[in-house]
Amino acid sequence: FCPICTLPIELPVADHSMSFPCCTTTICKGCHMVAQKRRMYECAFCRAPFPKNDEEELALVRKRVSKKDPGAIMYHAHQYYHGVILQK
């Protein structure tokens, strides 16, 4: 379920949702699209600005991982496995 609109996210979830490194919350692409139409260029869930580069993204994710956030651990593992974020 999307935490913003509370509607179920269609399957496969990866095709119909987005996850952001600031809060590692998964929201539906519809809510993300509406946020962008309203000119909100930050996370639609926590309102944090998007990281400007990979180093900032890695720092955000590592901060959440250090707090033992399971969503952040999964996000980091997924990004690392697919080579999206390089570990430093």
Backbone hydrogen bonds, N-H to C=O, Kabsch-Sander energy under -0.5 kcal/mol:
donor,donor_aa,acceptor,acceptor_aa,energy
2,C,7,L,-2.6
6,T,2,C,-1.8
15,D,12,P,-1.3
16,H,12,P,-0.8
16,H,13,V,-0.9
17,S,13,V,-0.6
18,M,27,I,-2.8
20,F,25,T,-0.9
24,T,20,F,-2.0
27,I,18,M,-2.6
27,I,25,T,-0.5
29,K,16,H,-1.7
32,H,28,C,-1.7
33,M,29,K,-2.5
34,V,30,G,-2.3
35,A,31,C,-2.1
36,Q,32,H,-2.1
37,K,33,M,-2.3
38,R,34,V,-1.6
39,R,36,Q,-1.7
40,M,35,A,-2.7
41,Y,39,R,-0.9
43,C,48,A,-2.7
47,R,43,C,-1.5
50,F,41,Y,-0.6
57,E,53,N,-2.0
58,L,54,D,-2.9
59,A,55,E,-2.1
60,L,56,E,-2.3
61,V,57,E,-2.5
62,R,58,L,-2.7
63,K,59,A,-1.9
64,R,60,L,-1.8
65,V,61,V,-2.7
66,S,62,R,-2.5
67,K,63,K,-0.7
68,K,65,V,-2.1
69,D,64,R,-1.9
73,I,69,D,-2.2
74,M,70,P,-2.2
75,Y,71,G,-2.4
76,H,72,A,-2.9
77,A,73,I,-2.4
78,H,74,M,-2.6
79,Q,75,Y,-2.5
80,Y,76,H,-2.6
81,Y,77,A,-2.7
82,H,78,H,-2.0
83,G,80,Y,-1.1
84,V,79,Q,-2.3
85,I,79,Q,-0.9
